[in-house]
Amino acid sequence: MSENYIKPEIKVARKRSNRPVRNIHFAFDEKYAKLGQGLTYIIETHGCQANEADSEQMVGLLRAMGFEEARAIDEADLIIINTCAVRETAESKVYGEIGRLKKYKRLNPNLVIAIGGCMPQEEVTVERILAKHRHVDIVFGTHNLYRLPELLHRVIVDKQRVIEVFSEEGEIVENLPTIRKNRYKAWVNIMFGCDEFCTYCIVPYTRGKERSRHPDAIVEEVSKLAAQGYMEVTLLGQNVNSYGLDDPELGCDFPELLTRLKKIPIPRIRFTTSHPKDFSDRLIDVLATGGNLMPYIHLPVQSGSDSILKAMNRKYSKAQYLELVKRIKTKIPEVSLTTDIIVGFPGETEADFEATMDLVEKSGFEGAYTFIYSKREGTPAAKFPDDVPHEVKKNRLDRLNSLVNQGYALGNKRFLDNVVDVLVEGYSKTDKLILSGYTPNNKLVNFPGPESLIGKIVPVKILQAKTWSLGGEVIHEQN
């Protein structure tokens, strides 16, 4: 194969300018329409909801090219791994998977293996693939997903090995074909990128600068989903609260966007993720109006120590965060709050950790994603002395999880004997006679019922409150 490489440069990815963001209206080139005819694909997705949304667009592009989904990985003609770079454990898992794919290449020399997503945006990833994984045919990043048809053409027809990873601030690509995994719930990107530059986080370098979609485009997409019968949308952004702040000409910030979207006849609207520093009182007031705006907020805090928050570049204090929680719960008393917390950040003392535990108790979280600090090359924190012993980190994580689990259980118990509305998504993963779905507060509910309820919102009386789920019975079936 011939080789023509474009590699990432983290120094370039760090830069931010005032240049206008380029909007691309994607138009599928019909010369690629039969490229995948008779071929099959598998996409493995790692990471966050943004990656899941990206994979749905990849599927849309592949189907436009004539590819069909393979029944099993050993039958696929194309394997794409859509990667996450947030934590070392996620990257290690991907590298293990890349190694295992080598055996499929031996069985099928025409198999095309592609690595996409956030990991390729890191210089070290591309160099490792070049040095150790010669069976990988395509490496592409987060900024050129829309070029997937051309990249595949270069491999399949031109017999090239393609490394194309752009380090840039990013663009907005509209009109990408999308085939959604869920028939009733949909991801909707409202913005891309991140300008927060938390010292531990690689995302600003892998996803580019903050850039907001035009509100009309978002309203149009959600309106179409409502017309197609979708019951719920989740608005996506690395920091949805900063929507519109990057481009005043849009004339729309996040509270205004939610106000516009609330008028659309779709039963449920959620969003993720919120940065505490941009969670305004106007936003709280809009959410307090309820309706199809769900009483569930994921509000990452990361630490309860002011010194650690400062070292993380989080731009708020423990007191400010707790005051925000108080304002939210005063205006939206039925709200469920969840969060993200990192333990073992460089320099974290036992007193710092106890401050985090205190914040967790006072905030009344009903769930949390908890992690041991993961060093990310290229971030400022990677240069900090990693002076917290691993056993100490693990002990703190165990103690934190014990407290968080109490919050899970208390959050569920408050719905005991109440009737809640459940969007039924399908059968339980562990029992094919039990239906499963989520409440407005994002609580998982399992209950017996007929298949006809799938895709509907039904009233369920909660009879059992476990730590991570609820059990109940349908009050009456919907026709």
Secondary structure by P-SEA (a helix, b strand, c coil): cbbbbbbbbcccccccccccbbbbbcccccccccccccccbbbbbcccaaaaaaaaaaaaaaaaabbbbbcccccccbbbbbcccccaaaaaaaaaaaaaaaaaaaacccbbbbbbccccccaaaaaaaacccccccbbbccccccaaaaaaaaaccccccccccccccbbbbcccbbbbccccbbbbbcbbbbccccccccccccccccccccaaaaaaaaaaaaaacccbbbbbcccccccccccccccccaaaaaaaaaaccccbbbbcccccccccaaaaaaaacccccccccccccccccaaaaaaacccccaaaaaaaaaaaaaacccbbbbbbbbcccccccaaaaaaaaaaaaaacccccccccbbbbcccccccccccccaaaaaaaaaaaaaaaaaaaaaaaaaaccbbbbbcccccccccccccccccccbbbbbbbbccccccbbbbbbbccccccccccccccccc
